[in-house]
Amino acid sequence: MDEILKNLQKPFLDNELEFRVGATNSDKTKGLALAYIQARAIQNRLDEVVGIENWKVSYKEISGGFIAKLELKINNEWIAKEDGAGITDYEAIKGGISCAFKRVASVWGIGRYLYEIEGKWLPIEQRGKSYIFKETPKLNNQHKENQIEETKEERAKNIELTFGKYKGKTLGDILKENKDYLIYLTTNSKDTKIINACKYLLNFKEVS
């Protein structure tokens, strides 16, 4: 079991990752590049580590999204883990299923390390109702020598919302004004980064 989990959790190659714009700055000239694993890369990882006959995934439609169940056969026993995601703005059903698959893969440790890597701010331009990067993002594995590393709390507080009644405000600002809205985001946001940041800030506030 330990060896299987270790191999599932290995970092991915750059060409197995994809990026999307997370938060944006106030004048919408730069966006935070958030890295995600391609669904095909997850499938390849499962094939390589446990074998094509030893994993299976199923989906259950719920109100506004999907629950994915990823089962692995380990020591002749099927072990299941579940996670879910809402439908997406683009290709709603396909996108929702893909996001649910990526999230349940993270429950098994696949690509979970990406949530701990600081995103990189890059120039963006508007394309329709969303934004795209003007240059191809690369994973920011290292900090510059003279860069002052933000704490996990500071990174969470500095995430700026691009939707809803608090659009343009950071999670840190919202935490001061309306803690209940962070609780709302943990169950209603479609962005895993925002969900994890809200959970961290709520837990941090409770123990501090």
Secondary structure as UniProt FT lines:
FT   HELIX           2..8
FT   HELIX           14..16
FT   STRAND          17..24
FT   TURN            26..27
FT   STRAND          30..37
FT   HELIX           39..50
FT   HELIX           52..54
FT   STRAND          55..62
FT   TURN            63..64
FT   STRAND          65..74
FT   TURN            75..76
FT   STRAND          77..86
FT   HELIX           92..107
FT   TURN            108..111
FT   HELIX           112..116
FT   STRAND          120..127
FT   TURN            128..129
FT   STRAND          130..133
FT   TURN            145..146
FT   HELIX           152..157
FT   TURN            165..168
FT   HELIX           171..177
FT   HELIX           179..188
FT   HELIX           192..207
//
